[in-house]
Amino acid sequence: MLSDKMQEALNGQLVAELYSAYLYLSMAAYFDAADLPGFANWMRVQAQEEVTHGMKFYSYVYERNGRVVLGPIDGPPTDWDSPAAAFEHVLAHERKVTGLIGGLVKLAVEEKDQATGYFLQWFVEEQVEEEESAEAVLRKVVEAGAEPSALDGELGARVFKPPAASS
Ligand code: FEO
């Protein structure tokens, strides 16, 4: 049984993951408008991943006999100064999400909820990958400078892979 505090925090993270999807979809629209379809593809795949992250929280709350309660999702920004500025935002956002996951891990310890602590380990590892991949693309975008289209093919090759169903 989840404590009320833990349930509320997990529901909050579900919404935060859906906001991430919304943010990356907004970035996809920005790149589509800028005629960079490969960049837009990368963001769409990222948005799909975020929906799966949100659904992991949904399923987990449900499995623990909790109640999923969805709050409002903020509107995302719609414009960035440059492709590099968008990827700087991705990295800053992922660092923020890492902090949110860290807060949930801390709460799980305080609530003596080992099952939730174990569930959250997947996200602890995922955030290492999320930050690493955002840093790697940002580096390439900065290197490409005024010619972001040189990277468009590479980013266009990204394919959505659903995470393992076990967690
Ligand atoms: Fe759901 Fe980008 O972490």
Boltz pocket constraint, residues with backbone or C-beta under 6 A from the ligand:
constraints:
  - pocket:
      binder: B
      contacts: [[A, 17], [A, 20], [A, 49], [A, 50], [A, 53], [A, 94], [A, 97], [A, 130]]
      max_distance: 6.0
